[in-house]
Amino acid sequence: MANDALVEYEAIADELTATSPVVRGKTFGMPCLKENGKLFAGFTQGAMVFKLPQPHHAEALALRGAHLFDPSGEGHAMKEWVVVPATHAARWLDFARTAQRYVAAGRAK
């Protein structure tokens, strides 16, 4: 499943980098996607993580297995970031596009 999830992430990264000013990078030791230097999505432990505005944040967080992103693993979750497990990979591209628009619009902190 982890390899399938990585393949899905790579397909999303390919789509976004081919159709927009998105570039690949690495942050918190994970492959990530950025626009204008702003991180909006990444791939970690077989799941994708997204920086989302409301109501999309609440929608993502309500998915089974989703949780706030805590890159340190020490209880310091990043409030705008949601980890969406591979069981919801069919939703990843939509969340990625929403996150991209969010940071591109400059509303993200």
VMD Tcl script that draws the C-alpha trace (Angstrom):
set ca {
  {0.00 0.00 0.00}
  {2.84 2.44 0.80}
  {4.29 2.01 -2.70}
  {0.83 2.55 -4.24}
  {0.48 5.71 -2.16}
  {3.85 6.98 -3.34}
  {2.87 6.28 -6.96}
  {-0.34 8.28 -6.40}
  {1.61 11.17 -4.82}
  {4.05 11.16 -7.77}
  {1.14 11.28 -10.24}
  {-0.31 14.29 -8.42}
  {3.09 15.97 -8.31}
  {3.54 15.32 -12.05}
  {0.09 16.75 -12.82}
  {0.58 19.91 -10.77}
  {4.13 20.62 -11.94}
  {3.06 20.17 -15.57}
  {0.03 22.44 -15.36}
  {1.00 25.19 -12.90}
  {4.03 26.95 -11.35}
  {4.32 24.20 -8.72}
  {7.78 22.83 -7.99}
  {8.92 19.79 -6.05}
  {11.02 20.15 -2.94}
  {11.83 18.57 0.38}
  {10.68 19.81 3.79}
  {10.66 18.08 7.19}
  {12.50 15.26 5.39}
  {9.52 14.58 3.13}
  {8.96 15.20 -0.55}
  {6.74 18.23 -0.93}
  {5.06 20.61 -3.35}
  {5.50 24.38 -3.33}
  {4.27 27.38 -5.23}
  {6.28 30.59 -5.11}
  {8.35 29.06 -2.32}
  {5.30 28.30 -0.19}
  {4.77 24.73 0.93}
  {1.21 23.45 0.43}
  {1.41 19.63 0.29}
  {3.74 16.75 1.00}
  {4.04 13.00 1.32}
  {4.85 11.35 4.63}
  {4.54 7.81 5.96}
  {2.26 6.64 3.14}
  {-0.09 9.63 3.39}
  {-0.38 13.12 1.95}
  {-0.41 16.22 4.09}
  {-2.12 19.45 3.02}
  {-2.30 23.05 4.21}
  {-6.02 23.75 3.98}
  {-8.41 26.61 4.69}
  {-11.85 26.12 6.19}
  {-14.20 24.44 5.34}
  {-11.84 22.11 3.44}
  {-9.71 21.65 6.56}
  {-12.70 20.35 8.53}
  {-13.77 18.16 5.60}
  {-10.33 16.54 5.39}
  {-10.01 16.15 9.15}
  {-13.39 14.36 9.26}
  {-12.09 11.57 7.01}
  {-11.41 8.29 8.76}
  {-7.74 8.13 9.82}
  {-7.02 11.80 9.07}
  {-5.29 13.88 11.73}
  {-3.40 17.11 12.25}
  {0.18 17.09 11.03}
  {2.80 16.92 13.78}
  {6.20 16.72 12.05}
  {8.07 16.55 15.36}
  {5.90 13.74 16.71}
  {5.96 15.52 20.06}
  {2.43 16.89 20.26}
  {3.07 20.14 18.37}
  {0.53 19.81 15.58}
  {0.44 22.40 12.83}
  {-3.13 23.72 12.98}
  {-3.72 24.32 9.25}
  {-2.19 21.01 8.15}
  {-4.10 17.74 7.77}
  {-2.63 14.30 7.09}
  {-4.96 12.36 4.79}
  {-4.24 8.62 4.65}
  {-3.92 6.63 1.44}
  {-7.36 5.10 1.94}
  {-8.61 8.49 0.73}
  {-6.12 8.88 -2.14}
  {-9.01 9.54 -4.54}
  {-9.42 12.90 -2.72}
  {-5.74 13.87 -2.74}
  {-5.69 15.76 -6.03}
  {-8.66 17.90 -5.02}
  {-7.11 18.67 -1.64}
  {-3.78 19.44 -3.32}
  {-5.42 21.90 -5.71}
  {-7.30 23.55 -2.85}
  {-4.10 23.86 -0.82}
  {-2.25 25.24 -3.85}
  {-4.92 27.90 -4.41}
  {-4.83 28.74 -0.69}
  {-1.12 29.50 -0.60}
  {-1.13 31.13 -4.06}
  {-3.82 33.55 -2.90}
  {-1.53 34.65 -0.07}
  {-4.05 33.94 2.66}
  {-1.99 31.16 4.19}
  {0.27 32.07 7.10}
}
mol new
graphics top color blue
foreach p $ca { graphics top sphere $p radius 0.5 }
foreach p [lrange $ca 0 end-1] q [lrange $ca 1 end] { graphics top cylinder $p $q radius 0.2 }
display resetview
